[in-house]
Amino acid sequence: PPIIEGDLATPSNKQVVIGQSLILECKAAGNPAPVLTWLKDGVPVKASDNIRIEAGGKTLEILSALEVDRGQYICVATSVAGEREIKYEVDVL
């Protein structure tokens, strides 16, 4: 299965002040290269005016945090060999 850098067992807690930016990383690798998908509270995240997904999904950036950005973000790395995920709990202050 794909490899993801970081602690996969425990969600990483991230805090961001309203109006500030936050970058979440999904450093995944494998052969074949995995497809990266971001979910927020179980729903696929789409790039928008306030959400930027770059490097094929290896980073998700919240440009200007709002209350609605609070929640659980999961990066799922999927390939024919299996899947792995890394979780973030984001709190907006």
Secondary structure, DSSP 8 states (H G I E B T S, - for coil): --EESS-SSS-EEEEE-TT--EEEE--EE-SS--EEEEEETTEE----SSEEEEGGGTEEEESS--GGG-EEEEEEEEETTEEEEEEEEEEE-
